[in-house]
Amino acid sequence: MLQVALVDLRKHSATFGARNTLYLGTLRRWQMVIPPGIAHGYKVIGTAPAMLVYLTDRFYDPKDEGRIPYNDQKIQYDWETQHK
């Protein structure tokens, strides 16, 4: 099971700054499309191993890469498992 965090960092978006959490795993074998400008991260939760397959729409370019610490104060994402 994966807890997937999404945060909209697109400054001109109507949802700028919005956060969302999705749970994916054996019972939710979803595919996700994450557009440019959406920060995303995940953590494995539960007791079973998890598998993540990451596909891109073009060849890897290091200039496209961006890293944000999981505990960045500007995003303030709560990484505790959120029971919904």
Summary of the structure (lengths in Angstrom):
residues: 84
radius of gyration: 13.7
end to end distance: 14.5
largest distance: 39.8
contacts: 135
relative contact order: 0.28
helix: 4%
strand: 26%
